[in-house]
Amino acid sequence: MPDRTADDPSRVTVLLQRVRSGEPAALNELFPLVYDELHRLARSALRGAWSNQTLQPTALINEAFLRLFGSQPPAFTDRAHFLGIAARVMRRVLVDYARSRRAQKRDGGVQVEFHDEIAAAGPAGDLLILDQALDRLGEEDARLVSLIEMRFFAGMTAEETAEARSESVHVVRHDLRYAQARLRRILDGGSLVHN
């Protein structure tokens, strides 16, 4: 099914503004426009990322959408801002899911394999450790974390990220490599602990 947001990203921006101003009908118009893209992003976030995962893309989308629009939605400035926040919310949902699974199993942490652009030489890592590392990286540079979230948790390509952020693909690829190196140093530092 084609990505309907690609036809008119400004329509998404207008609807996001209308949702923020409290128009319930705008949310009904927005959901079908962003659903396909969110579903694709959720599939990417879950593809090959979990061992024995039971969370499905639809459940991830539903939970992310509830968190995005359940109470007072953020003041989205445009489609790119929406996608960035959606990626962050998907990260939070996956981390909460991992914590819940860990609490149920106590010794069975959920494992995540890094995509090649995130950690080329890295072994499978614990999602909760990755979350701590991203928080630490965010203290240094929140933009790098946003790029990683868009790439890893939302599964966006460098081209899609560049388009969403109105940046050049070259800059996004460069910054993703830098973010990957910084994240690897934090992960290799060994000071992160399981929650």
N, CA, C and O of each residue as an XYZ file, in Angstrom:
780
protein
N       0.850     -1.181      0.000
C       0.000      0.000      0.000
C       0.891      1.238      0.000
O       1.836      1.291      0.787
N       0.638      2.223     -0.834
C       1.506      3.389     -0.938
C       1.435      4.266      0.299
O       0.434      4.280      1.016
N       2.507      4.990      0.534
C       2.591      5.911      1.658
C       1.848      7.187      1.289
O       2.325      7.980      0.477
N       0.676      7.381      1.892
C      -0.147      8.527      1.536
C       0.418      9.837      2.067
O       0.052     10.899      1.563
N       1.301      9.803      3.073
C       1.876     11.048      3.582
C       2.846     11.645      2.589
O       3.088     12.852      2.603
N       3.410     10.807      1.717
C       4.369     11.310      0.741
C       3.694     12.232     -0.266
O       4.340     13.120     -0.821
N       2.390     12.028     -0.508
C       1.678     12.859     -1.467
C       1.531     14.297     -0.990
O       1.642     15.228     -1.787
N       1.286     14.486      0.292
C       1.046     15.830      0.792
C       1.472     15.942      2.261
O       0.628     15.928      3.157
N       2.790     16.054      2.503
C       3.247     16.176      3.881
C       2.704     17.423      4.570
O       2.575     17.448      5.793
N       2.384     18.465      3.790
C       1.846     19.671      4.417
C       0.454     19.412      4.990
O       0.064     20.038      5.975
N      -0.294     18.497      4.380
C      -1.613     18.137      4.924
C      -1.453     17.510      6.311
O      -2.238     17.789      7.218
N      -0.434     16.665      6.469
C      -0.161     16.070      7.782
C       0.160     17.166      8.786
O      -0.321     17.133      9.918
N       0.969     18.136      8.379
C       1.337     19.236      9.272
C       0.097     20.019      9.699
O      -0.052     20.345     10.876
N      -0.789     20.320      8.757
C      -2.018     21.061      9.073
C      -2.878     20.251     10.035
O      -3.410     20.796     11.003
N      -3.016     18.957      9.775
C      -3.829     18.112     10.661
C      -3.212     18.016     12.053
O      -3.935     18.019     13.049
N      -1.890     17.931     12.134
C      -1.235     17.897     13.450
C      -1.526     19.180     14.227
O      -1.761     19.138     15.435
N      -1.511     20.304     13.540
C      -1.830     21.574     14.194
C      -3.292     21.604     14.651
O      -3.598     22.108     15.732
N      -4.177     21.072     13.837
C      -5.599     21.026     14.206
C      -5.833     20.091     15.387
O      -6.654     20.387     16.254
N      -5.118     18.960     15.431
C      -5.219     18.050     16.576
C      -4.779     18.773     17.839
O      -5.440     18.693     18.874
N      -3.663     19.476     17.747
C      -3.122     20.213     18.892
C      -4.108     21.265     19.401
O      -4.191     21.520     20.602
N      -4.848     21.869     18.481
C      -5.806     22.897     18.898
C      -7.104     22.295     19.433
O      -8.013     23.028     19.825
N      -7.194     20.959     19.449
C      -8.334     20.303     20.095
C      -9.452     19.863     19.179
O     -10.550     19.580     19.659
N      -9.222     19.794     17.890
C     -10.257     19.348     16.955
C     -10.265     17.822     16.872
O      -9.367     17.240     16.263
N     -11.258     17.163     17.470
C     -11.282     15.690     17.434
C     -11.386     15.124     16.016
O     -10.837     14.056     15.744
N     -12.072     15.812     15.118
C     -12.213     15.314     13.743
C     -10.858     15.258     13.037
O     -10.654     14.417     12.161
N      -9.940     16.137     13.406
C      -8.619     16.156     12.764
C      -7.858     14.867     13.045
O      -7.140     14.373     12.175
N      -8.005     14.320     14.242
C      -7.329     13.063     14.577
C      -7.873     11.933     13.710
O      -7.118     11.064     13.274
N      -9.175     11.943     13.460
C      -9.779     10.931     12.586
C      -9.265     11.040     11.160
O      -9.138     10.028     10.471
N      -8.968     12.255     10.707
C      -8.403     12.441      9.371
C      -6.918     12.081      9.347
O      -6.418     11.553      8.354
N      -6.217     12.369     10.442
C      -4.772     12.148     10.505
C      -4.420     10.667     10.532
O      -3.497     10.237      9.841
N      -5.135      9.894     11.312
C      -4.761      8.498     11.523
C      -4.588      7.725     10.221
O      -3.565      7.062     10.053
N      -5.549      7.779      9.284
C      -5.344      7.028      8.038
C      -4.154      7.538      7.218
O      -3.528      6.770      6.488
N      -3.844      8.825      7.339
C      -2.722      9.371      6.574
C      -1.373      8.891      7.093
O      -0.440      8.709      6.312
N      -1.260      8.684      8.398
C       0.038      8.310      8.974
C       0.125      6.830      9.316
O       1.209      6.334      9.622
N      -0.991      6.118      9.269
C      -0.981      4.717      9.698
C      -0.021      3.864      8.883
O       0.768      3.111      9.453
N      -0.075      3.969      7.563
C       0.801      3.137      6.725
C       2.266      3.389      7.043
O       3.062      2.455      7.140
N       2.613      4.657      7.203
C       4.002      4.986      7.505
C       4.395      4.481      8.890
O       5.485      3.937      9.068
N       3.511      4.659      9.870
C       3.811      4.156     11.218
C       3.923      2.635     11.221
O       4.769      2.076     11.919
N       3.081      1.970     10.449
C       3.146      0.499     10.394
C       4.472      0.048      9.785
O       5.089     -0.903     10.264
N       4.903      0.732      8.733
C       6.195      0.405      8.122
C       7.328      0.637      9.126
O       8.247     -0.176      9.229
N       7.260      1.731      9.850
C       8.285      2.033     10.837
C       8.277      0.992     11.960
O       9.338      0.569     12.420
N       7.096      0.583     12.397
C       6.996     -0.418     13.463
C       7.541     -1.766     13.000
O       8.239     -2.444     13.754
N       7.230     -2.157     11.771
C       7.780     -3.417     11.233
C       9.297     -3.361     11.213
O       9.966     -4.332     11.566
N       9.836     -2.228     10.801
C      11.298     -2.075     10.761
C      11.892     -2.154     12.162
O      12.932     -2.781     12.365
N      11.240     -1.527     13.116
C      11.750     -1.531     14.485
C      11.770     -2.945     15.060
O      12.642     -3.278     15.863
N      10.824     -3.767     14.657
C      10.722     -5.116     15.211
C      11.451     -6.164     14.376
O      11.770     -7.238     14.888
N      11.720     -5.883     13.121
C      12.324     -6.872     12.223
C      13.713     -7.267     12.703
O      14.617     -6.433     12.753
N      13.877     -8.493     13.043
C      15.185     -9.013     13.417
C      15.748     -8.423     14.689
O      16.902     -8.684     15.029
N      14.968     -7.638     15.397
C      15.510     -6.945     16.553
C      15.386     -7.759     17.832
O      16.143     -7.526     18.775
N      14.475     -8.687     17.894
C      14.194     -9.371     19.160
C      14.353    -10.873     18.995
O      14.038    -11.442     17.949
N      14.838    -11.485     20.032
C      14.791    -12.941     20.057
C      13.533    -13.310     20.826
O      13.294    -12.814     21.927
N      12.739    -14.182     20.237
C      11.498    -14.637     20.863
C      10.547    -13.494     21.201
O       9.853    -13.558     22.216
N      10.497    -12.462     20.386
C       9.599    -11.347     20.666
C       8.169    -11.742     20.351
O       7.925    -12.533     19.440
N       7.230    -11.198     21.094
C       5.817    -11.452     20.845
C       5.068    -10.179     20.497
O       3.890    -10.238     20.143
N       5.713     -9.049     20.589
C       5.076     -7.778     20.247
C       4.965     -7.673     18.733
O       5.940     -7.898     18.016
N       3.786     -7.334     18.255
C       3.526     -7.220     16.826
C       3.504     -5.749     16.414
O       3.250     -4.882     17.249
N       3.769     -5.452     15.128
C       3.769     -4.057     14.678
C       2.481     -3.308     15.005
O       2.527     -2.152     15.425
N       1.334     -3.957     14.816
C       0.062     -3.282     15.098
C      -0.043     -2.899     16.570
O      -0.518     -1.811     16.897
N       0.394     -3.785     17.455
C       0.361     -3.466     18.886
C       1.309     -2.313     19.205
O       0.985     -1.443     20.013
N       2.485     -2.309     18.568
C       3.435     -1.218     18.773
C       2.852      0.108     18.284
O       2.977      1.127     18.962
N       2.223      0.098     17.120
C       1.604      1.315     16.581
C       0.493      1.802     17.507
O       0.435      2.982     17.853
N      -0.381      0.892     17.900
C      -1.508      1.286     18.752
C      -1.029      1.903     20.053
O      -1.542      2.937     20.480
N      -0.052      1.274     20.681
C       0.465      1.806     21.939
C       1.157      3.146     21.712
O       0.976      4.079     22.496
N       1.941      3.247     20.653
C       2.619      4.517     20.355
C       1.597      5.613     20.068
O       1.745      6.739     20.543
N       0.566      5.293     19.297
C      -0.444      6.296     18.963
C      -1.184      6.743     20.212
O      -1.466      7.931     20.372
N      -1.505      5.803     21.105
C      -2.166      6.178     22.364
C      -1.274      7.095     23.198
O      -1.753      8.059     23.796
N       0.001      6.797     23.235
C       0.923      7.641     23.998
C       1.096      9.014     23.346
O       1.238     10.022     24.038
N       1.083      9.046     22.026
C       1.228     10.323     21.325
C      -0.005     11.209     21.491
O       0.116     12.418     21.690
N      -1.186     10.608     21.409
C      -2.409     11.405     21.358
C      -3.370     11.118     22.505
O      -4.489     11.631     22.513
N      -2.949     10.299     23.480
C      -3.848      9.907     24.562
C      -4.268     11.035     25.469
O      -5.438     11.109     25.844
N      -3.377     11.898     25.829
C      -3.746     13.023     26.686
C      -3.543     14.310     25.898
O      -4.277     14.568     24.945
N      -2.587     15.098     26.268
C      -2.287     16.337     25.542
C      -1.178     16.061     24.539
O      -0.029     15.862     24.933
N      -1.503     16.046     23.243
C      -0.459     15.745     22.255
C       0.604     16.838     22.228
O       0.312     18.003     22.497
N       1.830     16.461     21.904
C       2.892     17.462     21.773
C       2.554     18.455     20.666
O       1.728     18.182     19.795
N       3.198     19.588     20.718
C       3.003     20.604     19.671
C       3.911     20.264     18.497
O       5.019     20.789     18.380
N       3.430     19.380     17.632
C       4.204     18.997     16.457
C       4.336     20.194     15.534
O       3.348     20.871     15.252
N       5.533     20.461     15.066
C       5.718     21.577     14.152
C       5.483     21.173     12.706
O       5.042     21.983     11.892
N       5.780     19.915     12.389
C       5.595     19.432     11.023
C       5.714     17.919     11.018
O       5.865     17.290     12.065
N       5.645     17.349      9.833
C       5.719     15.893      9.666
C       7.018     15.329     10.225
O       7.004     14.289     10.883
N       8.138     15.996      9.973
C       9.436     15.516     10.455
C       9.460     15.473     11.975
O       9.951     14.510     12.566
N       8.942     16.495     12.596
C       8.887     16.533     14.059
C       8.016     15.394     14.579
O       8.360     14.734     15.559
N       6.878     15.169     13.909
C       5.999     14.069     14.279
C       6.716     12.726     14.188
O       6.632     11.906     15.102
N       7.432     12.503     13.062
C       8.142     11.230     12.894
C       9.236     11.055     13.946
O       9.435      9.951     14.454
N       9.934     12.120     14.270
C      10.963     12.045     15.304
C      10.382     11.683     16.659
O      10.933     10.847     17.376
N       9.281     12.305     17.004
C       8.639     11.999     18.291
C       8.039     10.595     18.255
O       8.094      9.876     19.252
N       7.468     10.198     17.118
C       6.933      8.837     16.996
C       8.041      7.806     17.194
O       7.826      6.786     17.850
N       9.213      8.059     16.639
C      10.345      7.145     16.822
C      10.732      7.066     18.296
O      11.007      5.982     18.811
N      10.754      8.210     18.975
C      11.089      8.222     20.407
C      10.037      7.458     21.213
O      10.378      6.714     22.132
N       8.772      7.639     20.874
C       7.699      6.937     21.587
C       7.798      5.439     21.338
O       7.585      4.647     22.256
N       8.121      5.035     20.102
C       8.300      3.602     19.830
C       9.440      3.045     20.676
O       9.347      1.930     21.190
N      10.504      3.808     20.820
C      11.617      3.392     21.688
C      11.114      3.177     23.096
O      11.430      2.160     23.712
N      10.331      4.119     23.627
C       9.818      4.008     24.995
C       8.930      2.770     25.132
O       9.015      2.055     26.131
N       8.077      2.512     24.131
C       7.197      1.342     24.178
C       8.035      0.071     24.204
O       7.767     -0.824     25.005
N       9.050     -0.024     23.338
C       9.895     -1.218     23.289
C      10.659     -1.405     24.588
O      10.799     -2.531     25.063
N      11.153     -0.327     25.166
C      11.885     -0.421     26.435
C      10.940     -0.851     27.552
O      11.291     -1.711     28.360
N       9.748     -0.266     27.606
C       8.780     -0.669     28.632
C       8.397     -2.136     28.472
O       8.238     -2.857     29.457
N       8.249     -2.569     27.230
C       7.929     -3.969     26.951
C       9.071     -4.872     27.420
O       8.832     -5.929     28.005
N      10.306     -4.454     27.161
C      11.470     -5.243     27.597
C      11.524     -5.319     29.123
O      11.807     -6.378     29.683
N      11.255     -4.213     29.786
C      11.244     -4.222     31.260
C      10.168     -5.159     31.789
O      10.385     -5.896     32.751
N       9.019     -5.120     31.155
C       7.928     -6.000     31.575
C       8.301     -7.466     31.388
O       8.050     -8.298     32.259
N       8.902     -7.770     30.243
C       9.339     -9.153     29.988
C      10.410     -9.576     30.979
O      10.394    -10.700     31.480
N      11.348     -8.665     31.263
C      12.406     -8.983     32.212
C      11.815     -9.252     33.598
O      12.234    -10.181     34.289
N      10.851     -8.444     33.992
C      10.215     -8.639     35.300
C       9.523     -9.997     35.360
O       9.502    -10.638     36.411
N       8.961    -10.433     34.248
C       8.296    -11.729     34.207
C       9.293    -12.872     34.251
O       9.013    -13.907     34.854
N      10.449    -12.707     33.627
C      11.437    -13.782     33.525
C      12.582    -13.638     34.514
O      13.236    -14.626     34.849
N      12.823    -12.475     34.965
C      13.901    -12.070     35.861
C      15.296    -12.311     35.313
O      16.183    -11.491     35.554
N      15.528    -13.384     34.597
C      16.878    -13.574     34.073
C      16.928    -13.481     32.557
O      18.012    -13.569     31.979
N      15.812    -13.310     31.908
C      15.786    -13.357     30.449
C      15.628    -11.996     29.820
O      14.535    -11.653     29.370
N      16.666    -11.223     29.777
C      16.606     -9.911     29.137
C      16.320    -10.044     27.652
O      16.752    -11.000     27.009
N      15.604     -9.100     27.125
C      15.293     -9.088     25.711
C      16.524     -8.603     24.962
O      17.107     -7.576     25.312
N      16.915     -9.335     23.941
C      18.127     -9.019     23.193
C      17.785     -8.291     21.900
O      16.768     -8.562     21.264
N      18.637     -7.384     21.537
C      18.449     -6.615     20.313
C      19.702     -6.731     19.470
O      20.815     -6.623     19.986
N      19.528     -6.951     18.172
C      20.664     -6.907     17.261
C      20.677     -5.534     16.629
O      19.646     -5.052     16.159
N      21.841     -4.898     16.614
C      21.954     -3.587     16.008
C      21.890     -3.721     14.503
O      22.416     -4.674     13.928
N      21.235     -2.751     13.863
C      21.285     -2.671     12.408
C      22.696     -2.245     12.024
O      23.420     -1.669     12.835
N      23.076     -2.525     10.802
C      24.444     -2.254     10.377
C      24.842     -0.794     10.525
O      26.005     -0.517     10.819
N      23.938      0.143     10.335
C      24.315      1.547     10.438
C      24.406      2.010     11.891
O      24.934      3.090     12.154
N      23.916      1.238     12.813
C      23.949      1.641     14.217
C      25.216      1.128     14.885
O      25.912      1.882     15.564
N      25.510     -0.121     14.699
C      26.705     -0.675     15.342
C      27.229     -1.814     14.487
O      26.923     -2.981     14.734
N      27.998     -1.479     13.508
C      28.406     -2.422     12.477
C      29.048     -3.680     13.040
O      28.732     -4.780     12.589
N      29.923     -3.549     13.994
C      30.651     -4.711     14.480
C      30.117     -5.206     15.814
O      30.708     -6.101     16.418
N      29.008     -4.641     16.287
C      28.546     -4.953     17.639
C      27.782     -6.250     17.728
O      27.051     -6.611     16.806
N      27.945     -6.953     18.831
C      27.161     -8.158     19.072
C      25.753     -7.775     19.522
O      25.461     -6.601     19.748
N      24.890     -8.775     19.649
C      23.555     -8.505     20.170
C      23.695     -7.878     21.548
O      24.550     -8.286     22.335
N      22.883     -6.915     21.835
C      22.954     -6.225     23.114
C      21.599     -6.164     23.758
O      20.577     -6.351     23.097
N      21.585     -5.909     25.024
C      20.360     -5.823     25.787
C      19.690     -4.486     25.493
O      20.341     -3.443     25.540
N      18.401     -4.510     25.192
C      17.659     -3.297     24.882
C      17.701     -2.302     26.037
O      17.762     -1.095     25.802
N      17.670     -2.772     27.250
C      17.694     -1.861     28.394
C      19.054     -1.189     28.537
O      19.132     -0.024     28.927
N      20.113     -1.906     28.227
C      21.458     -1.310     28.229
C      21.545     -0.283     27.098
O      22.088      0.807     27.281
N      21.008     -0.637     25.932
C      20.995      0.293     24.811
C      20.239      1.568     25.183
O      20.674      2.670     24.849
N      19.125      1.420     25.865
C      18.346      2.579     26.286
C      19.167      3.483     27.209
O      19.143      4.705     27.058
N      19.884      2.899     28.151
C      20.743      3.695     29.036
C      21.837      4.407     28.242
O      22.143      5.572     28.494
N      22.412      3.699     27.295
C      23.466      4.308     26.472
C      22.910      5.475     25.659
O      23.566      6.507     25.519
N      21.711      5.310     25.130
C      21.097      6.403     24.381
C      20.796      7.598     25.282
O      20.957      8.748     24.875
N      20.363      7.319     26.493
C      20.140      8.417     27.446
C      21.440      9.161     27.722
O      21.457     10.390     27.784
N      22.508      8.428     27.884
C      23.809      9.051     28.131
C      24.266      9.858     26.909
O      24.774     10.970     27.049
N      24.082      9.292     25.719
C      24.422     10.018     24.498
C      23.565     11.281     24.383
O      24.044     12.319     23.927
N      22.307     11.189     24.793
C      21.408     12.337     24.739
C      21.858     13.483     25.625
O      21.574     14.645     25.334
N      22.556     13.164     26.701
C      23.106     14.216     27.562
C      24.182     15.007     26.809
O      24.374     16.197     27.059
N      24.874     14.343     25.896
C      25.913     14.993     25.094
C      25.326     15.698     23.875
O      25.685     16.835     23.571
N      24.411     15.004     23.175
C      23.875     15.556     21.930
C      22.535     14.876     21.617
O      22.506     13.759     21.100
N      21.446     15.549     21.927
C      20.107     14.989     21.717
C      19.824     14.746     20.233
O      19.051     13.849     19.895
N      20.431     15.526     19.350
C      20.212     15.353     17.915
C      20.705     13.989     17.447
O      20.073     13.354     16.604
N      21.831     13.538     17.991
C      22.358     12.227     17.616
C      21.398     11.120     18.034
O      21.193     10.157     17.295
N      20.814     11.257     19.209
C      19.852     10.260     19.679
C      18.631     10.248     18.761
O      18.109      9.185     18.426
N      18.186     11.422     18.362
C      17.045     11.505     17.450
C      17.344     10.788     16.136
O      16.485     10.083     15.606
N      18.541     10.960     15.613
C      18.929     10.266     14.382
C      18.918      8.751     14.584
O      18.427      8.014     13.729
N      19.456      8.287     15.709
C      19.477      6.854     15.990
C      18.055      6.322     16.149
O      17.734      5.244     15.649
N      17.210      7.073     16.843
C      15.824      6.637     17.012
C      15.117      6.534     15.665
O      14.382      5.580     15.410
N      15.346      7.524     14.809
C      14.698      7.482     13.496
C      15.210      6.300     12.671
O      14.440      5.669     11.946
N      16.493      6.002     12.777
C      17.077      4.899     12.000
C      16.773      3.542     12.620
O      16.311      2.633     11.930
N      17.030      3.399     13.916
C      16.936      2.082     14.546
C      15.531      1.749     15.026
O      15.015      0.668     14.743
N      14.915      2.667     15.746
C      13.603      2.361     16.309
C      12.473      2.589     15.314
O      11.432      1.938     15.403
N      12.663      3.494     14.379
C      11.633      3.723     13.370
C      12.018      3.105     12.030
O      11.192      3.055     11.118
N      13.256      2.635     11.896
C      13.674      1.941     10.686
C      13.762      2.810      9.443
O      13.711      2.298      8.325
N      13.892      4.104      9.623
C      13.974      5.006      8.474
C      15.355      4.924      7.839
O      16.359      4.768      8.534
N      15.395      5.028      6.532
C      16.682      5.053      5.834
C      17.314      6.430      6.015
O      16.672      7.366      6.492
N      18.578      6.536      5.629
C      19.253      7.834      5.691
C      18.544      8.836      4.786
O      18.429     10.014      5.123
N      18.075      8.367      3.647
C      17.370      9.244      2.720
C      16.062      9.743      3.325
O      15.745     10.929      3.232
N      15.299      8.835      3.949
C      14.036      9.232      4.582
C      14.280     10.191      5.744
O      13.543     11.160      5.926
N      15.316      9.913      6.524
C      15.651     10.785      7.647
C      16.052     12.159      7.147
O      15.627     13.175      7.699
N      16.866     12.195      6.106
C      17.297     13.475      5.540
C      16.094     14.273      5.033
O      16.003     15.479      5.261
N      15.186     13.601      4.354
C      13.995     14.280      3.850
C      13.135     14.795      4.998
O      12.669     15.933      4.969
N      12.928     13.956      6.007
C      12.095     14.348      7.146
C      12.705     15.511      7.916
O      11.978     16.354      8.442
N      14.033     15.566      7.988
C      14.709     16.602      8.759
C      15.161     17.791      7.903
O      15.761     18.740      8.408
N      14.864     17.725      6.609
C      15.289     18.780      5.673
C      16.797     19.008      5.750
O      17.268     20.142      5.843
N      17.538     17.906      5.708
C      18.995     17.943      5.715
C      19.494     17.136      4.527
O      18.731     16.399      3.902
N      20.764     17.277      4.222
C      21.312     16.491      3.123
C      21.566     15.061      3.591
O      21.836     14.809      4.766
N      21.474     14.149      2.654
C      21.738     12.737      2.960
C      23.176     12.581      3.445
O      23.447     11.793      4.351
N      24.092     13.328      2.846
C      25.501     13.268      3.250
C      25.661     13.626      4.731
O      26.368     12.934      5.462
N      25.016     14.689      5.168
C      25.104     15.112      6.571
C      24.499     14.053      7.489
O      25.073     13.719      8.526
N      23.346     13.531      7.103
C      22.694     12.504      7.938
C      23.575     11.269      8.041
O      23.753     10.734      9.135
N      24.126     10.807      6.932
C      24.997      9.618      6.976
C      26.235      9.873      7.831
O      26.631      9.021      8.626
N      26.834     11.027      7.669
C      28.004     11.379      8.477
C      27.646     11.390      9.962
O      28.359     10.815     10.785
N      26.546     12.045     10.293
C      26.150     12.146     11.699
C      25.725     10.794     12.275
O      25.935     10.533     13.459
N      25.131      9.936     11.447
C      24.793      8.589     11.917
C      26.056      7.780     12.226
O      26.100      7.048     13.215
N      27.088      7.911     11.374
C      28.361      7.219     11.652
C      28.976      7.735     12.950
O      29.470      6.958     13.767
N      28.941      9.049     13.129
C      29.472      9.639     14.353
C      28.653      9.172     15.561
O      29.226      8.825     16.594
N      27.332      9.158     15.442
C      26.467      8.705     16.536
C      26.748      7.245     16.868
O      26.776      6.856     18.036
N      26.955      6.443     15.830
C      27.268      5.030     16.025
C      28.571      4.874     16.817
O      28.645      4.070     17.746
N      29.584      5.638     16.449
C      30.877      5.561     17.141
C      30.742      6.004     18.595
O      31.293      5.367     19.491
N      30.009      7.095     18.834
C      29.814      7.585     20.203
C      29.041      6.553     21.025
O      29.386      6.286     22.176
N      28.001      5.979     20.433
C      27.199      4.987     21.133
C      28.028      3.744     21.450
O      27.919      3.179     22.538
N      28.857      3.322     20.494
C      29.712      2.150     20.714
C      30.675      2.410     21.876
O      30.890      1.528     22.707
N      31.260      3.620     21.940
C      32.164      3.947     23.049
C      31.440      3.889     24.386
O      31.986      3.395     25.373
N      30.231      4.385     24.416
C      29.454      4.349     25.660
C      29.150      2.903     26.037
O      29.300      2.520     27.198
N      28.729      2.104     25.075
C      28.410      0.702     25.348
C      29.649     -0.091     25.754
O      29.580     -0.948     26.634
N      30.786      0.197     25.111
C      32.017     -0.511     25.440
C      32.609     -0.068     26.777
O      33.452     -0.762     27.346
N      32.166      1.092     27.278
C      32.673      1.589     28.552
C      32.310      0.696     29.720
O      32.995      0.704     30.743
N      31.236     -0.079     29.581
C      30.898     -1.077     30.591
C      30.297     -0.542     31.879
O      30.111     -1.313     32.820
N      29.985      0.738     31.961
C      29.452      1.265     33.210
C      27.922      1.237     33.253
O      27.325      1.718     34.216
N      27.290      0.684     32.229
C      25.832      0.603     32.187
C      25.392     -0.675     32.885
O      26.079     -1.694     32.811
N      24.248     -0.626     33.561
C      23.767     -1.781     34.315
C      22.345     -2.103     33.906
O      21.606     -1.243     33.426
N      21.974     -3.359     34.104
C      20.595     -3.801     33.859
C      19.695     -3.169     34.898
O      20.055     -3.061     36.070
N      18.508     -2.749     34.451
C      17.494     -2.215     35.387
C      16.649     -3.344     35.911
O      15.740     -3.116     36.709
